[in-house]
Amino acid sequence: MLFKKPAPKKSIVKRFLGVAVAGELAFAGASFFFWNKLNSDPDSRLYAYKNFKYFLEGYYMIGEKICGNTEQRDSDYRMWKAQNKI
């Protein structure tokens, strides 16, 4: 008669590492998606300006550190004021 051996159980550490890696990848993917959306669409930046000012300020701050100018922020404000959106 053949006996089946029980499948080895995964250790808690391996499960935690798997969940942590999956969570990190999901966060990185979502961050890239929203960064790309803010970077390419002025209407998305306007929505963020009205609802999530903290995140939009972070977006502008990173852009200013990389490029060294405030051109994006200034052009957005000028465009929104010209269109009476703010």
Secondary structure by P-SEA (a helix, b strand, c coil): cccccccccccaaaaaaaaaaaaaaaaaaaaaaaaaaaaccaaaaaaaaaccaaaaaaaaaaaaaacccaaaaaaaaaaaaaaccc
